[in-house]
Each structure stands twice: as C-alpha cells, then as structure tokens.
C-alpha cells in the first residue's frame, strides 16, 4: 500500500529538473520601425499578426460537427503606430540593458524584428533564450492592451461588414 502511494506521488509531482515554463504569455514577435510625424513627434510603427473570426461554407466533415457555416480564424497583418513618449514604454535588449528612447532612431533605422511584452510586464528570460543577442524587447501597457495575441472567441457572432 505504501509503495503504491509513493509511486502515485512520483507520477503526480512535477520534476524540479529542466527549464521552468513561465506562467506569463510569451512575447509577440513583430516588425518595428522608427518614424517621425508631420509635427516632428517620433513614433514606433509595429507590424504584427492578429486573428479575426471569419465564416465560410462548411465542408462535409464540418457540417457533421457544426450547424451552418464554418467558423475559422484568419490571420491578418495589423499596423499600429505608438508615439514615443517618456514613461509610455520601456525598451531593453536581450541582455536586460535598457535602451533610451532617443537611441531607437538609430536601432530601428530600418525595419527590425522586436519582441513585445504580451502583458505589459518584463518578458521572462525563458522566452529571451530563443532571440538573437541584441534583439529589442518592448514593454508597454498600451501595446499589451491592443491584444495582438488574443484569438477571438469561436462562439462569438461574426463581425459586421
């Protein structure tokens, strides 16, 4: 009986060895570039992938599972611009060194791959292990609130055209 309990505990208890997968969502991978508005104020332009709920005619297999049209996720590119204002965002590299907003013009002179925090908090180092050294990591509550990463609810009504 005791050996069966110990065996059950070994199966249930997670191993403490190996990498720890963080609770927070992984960062968004996007393309960023630096620009200046007509009034001279600098902005950061982000091109990312978002998902919309789309409907199409259901095939024979889908008709068995669903009533009516099939609901599918459709990937679309989203372009957003964010004014570069002190306190609105924090930018650092994969080594954790902060990058001043004034230095972004040089670092993003041409479109570059960046990581954007999904929740407005610093990205867990676990996720930074796959990024190239020097990749910029952007932490901004405004960007996190746009919810690039959220997939729409499959049961929600389709968007009105």
C-alpha positions as CSV (number, residue, x, y, z in Angstrom):
1,X,0.0,0.0,0.0
2,X,2.8,2.4,1.0
3,X,4.7,1.7,-2.2
4,X,1.6,2.3,-4.3
5,X,1.2,5.7,-2.6
6,X,4.8,6.6,-3.2
7,X,4.6,5.6,-6.9
8,X,1.4,7.7,-7.3
9,X,3.2,10.7,-5.7
10,X,6.1,10.4,-8.1
11,X,3.8,10.4,-11.1
12,X,1.8,13.4,-9.8
13,X,4.6,15.6,-8.5
14,X,6.3,17.6,-11.3
15,X,10.1,17.2,-11.7
16,X,12.2,20.2,-10.5
17,X,14.8,19.5,-13.1
18,X,15.0,21.2,-16.5
19,X,13.8,24.6,-17.6
20,X,10.8,26.2,-15.9
21,X,8.0,27.3,-18.3
22,X,6.8,30.7,-17.1
23,X,3.1,31.4,-16.3
24,X,3.1,34.6,-18.4
25,X,2.2,34.6,-22.1
26,X,5.2,34.6,-24.5
27,X,6.1,37.9,-26.1
28,X,4.7,38.9,-29.5
29,X,7.2,38.8,-32.4
30,X,6.7,41.8,-34.6
31,X,8.5,44.1,-37.0
32,X,9.2,47.6,-35.8
33,X,10.5,50.8,-37.4
34,X,11.1,54.3,-36.4
35,X,9.4,57.3,-38.0
36,X,8.5,61.0,-37.4
37,X,5.1,62.5,-37.8
38,X,4.5,65.7,-39.7
39,X,4.6,67.6,-36.4
40,X,8.1,66.2,-35.6
41,X,7.0,63.8,-32.9
42,X,8.7,60.4,-33.1
43,X,6.7,57.2,-33.3
44,X,7.2,53.5,-33.4
45,X,5.4,51.5,-36.1
46,X,4.6,47.9,-35.3
47,X,3.5,45.3,-37.9
48,X,2.1,42.2,-36.3
49,X,-0.2,39.3,-36.9
50,X,-3.7,39.4,-35.4
51,X,-6.5,37.0,-35.9
52,X,-10.1,37.6,-36.9
53,X,-13.1,35.3,-36.9
54,X,-14.3,34.5,-40.4
55,X,-17.0,32.4,-41.8
56,X,-17.0,30.2,-44.9
57,X,-19.1,27.4,-46.3
58,X,-18.7,24.3,-44.3
59,X,-17.3,21.2,-45.9
60,X,-19.0,17.8,-45.4
61,X,-16.9,17.0,-42.3
62,X,-17.6,20.4,-40.7
63,X,-21.4,20.1,-41.4
64,X,-21.4,17.0,-39.1
65,X,-19.9,19.0,-36.2
66,X,-21.4,22.4,-36.7
67,X,-24.7,23.9,-37.9
68,X,-24.4,26.4,-40.7
69,X,-21.2,28.0,-41.9
70,X,-17.8,27.0,-40.6
71,X,-16.0,29.5,-38.2
72,X,-12.3,29.8,-38.9
73,X,-9.5,32.1,-37.7
74,X,-8.0,34.2,-40.3
75,X,-4.5,35.7,-39.9
76,X,-4.3,39.4,-40.9
77,X,-1.5,41.9,-40.7
78,X,-2.0,44.8,-38.3
79,X,-0.1,48.1,-38.5
80,X,-0.1,50.3,-35.4
81,X,1.8,53.5,-34.5
82,X,2.7,54.5,-31.0
83,X,4.1,57.9,-30.1
84,X,7.5,57.7,-28.3
85,X,6.9,59.5,-25.1
86,X,8.9,59.1,-21.9
87,X,7.2,56.7,-19.5
88,X,4.9,55.2,-22.2
89,X,7.2,52.3,-22.9
90,X,10.4,50.7,-21.7
91,X,12.8,49.2,-24.2
92,X,15.7,46.8,-23.4
93,X,17.7,44.3,-25.2
94,X,18.0,40.5,-24.6
95,X,20.8,41.1,-22.1
96,X,18.5,43.3,-20.0
97,X,20.2,46.6,-20.8
98,X,17.8,49.5,-21.1
99,X,17.7,51.3,-24.4
100,X,16.9,55.0,-24.3
101,X,14.0,56.1,-26.5
102,X,16.3,58.7,-28.2
103,X,18.5,55.8,-29.3
104,X,15.6,54.0,-31.1
105,X,16.0,56.1,-34.2
106,X,19.4,54.5,-34.8
107,X,18.5,51.0,-33.7
108,X,15.3,50.9,-35.8
109,X,16.5,52.9,-38.9
110,X,15.3,50.0,-41.0
111,X,12.5,47.6,-40.0
112,X,13.7,45.1,-37.4
113,X,12.3,42.1,-35.6
114,X,11.4,43.0,-32.0
115,X,9.6,41.3,-29.1
116,X,6.7,42.9,-27.4
117,X,5.5,42.0,-23.9
118,X,2.1,40.4,-24.0
119,X,1.0,41.6,-20.6
120,X,2.8,45.0,-20.2
121,X,5.4,43.4,-17.8
122,X,9.0,42.5,-18.4
123,X,9.4,39.4,-20.6
124,X,10.5,36.3,-18.7
125,X,14.2,35.4,-19.5
126,X,12.9,31.9,-20.5
127,X,11.4,33.5,-23.7
128,X,14.5,35.5,-24.5
129,X,16.7,32.4,-24.9
130,X,15.4,32.0,-28.5
131,X,16.0,35.6,-29.5
132,X,19.2,36.8,-31.2
133,X,21.5,38.8,-29.0
134,X,20.7,42.5,-29.2
135,X,17.0,42.0,-30.1
136,X,14.9,44.8,-28.7
137,X,12.2,43.9,-26.2
138,X,9.4,46.5,-25.8
139,X,7.3,46.7,-22.6
140,X,4.3,48.9,-23.0
141,X,0.9,48.6,-21.4
142,X,-0.7,50.4,-24.4
143,X,0.7,47.7,-26.7
144,X,-0.4,44.9,-24.4
145,X,-3.9,46.4,-24.3
146,X,-4.3,46.1,-28.0
147,X,-4.2,42.3,-27.5
148,X,-2.4,41.3,-30.7
149,X,-2.1,37.8,-29.3
150,X,-5.7,37.2,-28.3
151,X,-7.6,34.9,-30.6
152,X,-11.3,35.7,-30.9
153,X,-14.0,33.6,-29.2
154,X,-15.1,30.9,-31.8
155,X,-18.7,31.2,-30.4
156,X,-18.9,35.0,-30.9
157,X,-21.1,36.3,-33.7
158,X,-19.2,37.2,-36.9
159,X,-18.0,40.8,-37.3
160,X,-20.4,43.0,-39.2
161,X,-19.1,44.2,-42.5
